[in-house]
Amino acid sequence: MTGTTPTQRQATEATERPEVVSLLAAGRLLGIGRTKAYRLAKAGEFPCRVLKIGGRYAVPVRGLRALLDPTTTGGDSRPSGQEGRP
């Protein structure tokens, strides 16, 4: 086995703690419905950073946590260019 092969523990941790969640899951956590979540994401106005990967939207967990818990440090909660927006 080489040093680049993930161990079983690392593979399990990766599936237990994803780095991104779906737009719908993020919307549910924020109390935003499906239609509004997609509308906000498409307009670039979702409350935290949204990635478009192919035809799908993904929300980084780090930014979502920062938005939900302002005491958490180390994550940007807004897309670049929206720092001054409420």
Order of alpha helices (4+ residues) and beta strands (2+ residues): alpha-beta-alpha-alpha-beta-beta-alpha
